[in-house]
Amino acid sequence: MSDVTRVTVNLPNEVIEQLKALAAANNTTLTDAIKRSIEINKYLTDREKEGSKLLIETPDKKFQQLIRT
């Protein structure tokens, strides 16, 4: 296992509930849900910096551009 640093963060209860829901949906821990969220955010940020557009395909096969702020 790689080096690990313990981090303490203060998050609103709403965000904690969202993390718990993500962890449950993916059958994982809160730590893994946080780690995965950070990895996904970094990936999306890197793609945007390269000039890529983020698109979501809806169930009816249409595309919507995802605009992040």
N, C-alpha and C positions, 0 to 999 in steps of 0.2 A: 504494500500500500504506500502511496506517496505521502509526503509530509502533510500534516493536517494542522490548521490553525483554528482554535475555538474563537467564535465571533458572537458577540451579543448584540442583538438589534431590538429596537422598539418598533413594533408594527401595530397598526390599528386592528381591533378585534375582527373587523370585516375581512381584512387581508389574511389573518390567521385562519378564519373559517374557510376562505378560498383555498389556502394551502392544504388544510386538512381534507377538503373535498378532492383536490388534485391528487394528494397522496393516496386516498382511499380508492379513487377511480383507477389509479395505476398500480394499486397493491404495493405501495412502497412507503418509505418513512418520510417524515417532514423534512429531514435533512436532504434526502434525495430529491424531493419535490422542489426545494429551494435551489439545489445545485442544478437541476435540469432547467428550471426557469431562467437562471442566470446564463446557462449555456445557450439556450434558445434565443434569449435576448441578444447575447453577443453575436451569434450567428446572423440574426436579422440585421443588427446594426452594421456588421461588416459588409453584408450584401448591399445595404442601402448606400454605404460609403463608396462602394464600387459603381454605383449608379443603377443598381437593379431595382425593379419595382416588385412590391409584394402583392401577389394576387391570390384571392381565395376563390375556388370554384364552388358554386352553390349546388345544392342537390338537383336543380333544374338545368345544370350544365352552363350557367352563365358565370362570368368572371367579375369580381369586384376587387378594386384596388384597395389594399389596406394602407391607410394613412396613420402613421404613428407620430405622436407628439412628444 
